Each structure stands twice: as C-alpha cells, then as structure tokens.
Amino acid sequence: MLHKLVIDAVSSQASKLLMSEKGLPAPDVEKHLKAMLQSALSKLDVVSRDEFDTQQVVLMRTRERLEALEARVAAMEEKNT
C-alpha cells in the first residue's frame, strides 16, 4: 500500500513539474525528476544492485558450507552406526 502511495505522489509531482507554466529547461526538469525519484525510493525498502549481488554471493557461500557440513555430519553418523 505504501508503495502505491509513494508512486502516486511521485507521479503527481512529475505531472505538476512537466505541466509547469514556467517552461523549465530540460536539464532542470531532469534534475527535479531525479531528486523526486531518489526521495521516493529512499522511502521504500529497496537495496542497490551491488548490495543485492554481494548478499547473493554470501548466500551461495553459506549454502555451500551448509551442504559440506551436512555431508560431514551424515558421514559421521554413518560411521558411528
């Protein structure tokens, strides 16, 4: 629900900016849109692509270590029976 409210607010602000009678030059419009989008995204629970990729690598390593430990435990259990 929050995501929809944020997107609606950004959309509304962008429409107001683009429909402005001031006739802002294109670089100013782009600068304002970027600022609005950054503000909207900062309110959402998102991570950067770099953070996502880093966590994905950590997860893969953790999974590999878990599988190795499970194999060791299984081998120890088999040895003891």
WOQUIRA-V482035 format. One line per field, one symbol per residue. psi: psi as a letter, one per 40 degrees, with the letter a starting at -180 (. if undefined). burial: 1 if it has 9 or more other ideal C-beta (glycine too) atoms within 8 Angstrom, else 0. A space follows every 10 residues. Layout:
BEGIN
psi: ???
burial: ???
END
This chain:
BEGIN
psi: dddddddddd ddddddddeh edfiiddddd dddddddddd ddeigiiidd dddddddddd dddddddddd ddddddddde .
burial: 0000011011 0011001000 0001000010 0110011001 0001000000 0100100000 0000000000 0000000000 0
END
